[in-house]
Structure formats: structure tokens, C-alpha cells
Amino acid sequence: MTDKTSRLRVASQRGADARLVLDNPAYQAAMQAIQQQVVTAWADCSVRDMEGQKLLLQLHKLTKKFEGLLSGMVETGVLAQLDLDAERDESKAQKLFRRVL
């Protein structure tokens, strides 16, 4: 196995793992709850509390960044899987058979 193939397998597996997290109902509920709590706290924050508003904005951006990183891992995994498929030394019939199973 080449180094490139090994890296592609790792990226593909990481993407599959990230997809499992993003699709998990408990994760989705937790992220929705934290985002809602941040927005509610931000709305309740005094206009004079500039530091509090800034911290809540940073927290909001952090939750979005976290989700974006996981989504990026999924996309990278999909692309890595496509590259892995291209790297395989097999006939078109073998590729088709492998995908069907």
C-alpha cells in the first residue's frame, strides 16, 4: 500500500466517522440546544455589556466553526473515497461488482 493510498484511507475513514457524528440525533439535539441557548443569552444580554456580547458572539461562531469542520471532514472523506476508487488497479467490471456489493 502506498503512502498516498494510506492517507486516502485515513481521510475516507475520518469522513465516515464525521458523517456518523453529524447524523447522530443526540449530537444534532445537543448542537441545536447549545446554539439556541447562546442566541437566547445573547438576546438577553444588556446592550451595555459589550464584553458579554463579544464572548457570546465568539461562542456562536465557535459552534458554527465546529460544525463546519465536521462537514469539511465528511466532504474530504467523500473525495478521498473517490480518489481511492481511482487508485485501485481493477477492471471496470470489478469496480462495478465491488460497488454493487
Secondary structure, 3 states (H helix, E strand, C coil): CCHHHHHHHHHHHHHHHHHHHHHCHHHHHHHHHHHHHHHHHHHHCCCCCHHHHHHHHHHHHHHHHHHHHHHHHHHHHHHHHHHHHHHCCCCHHHHHHHHHC
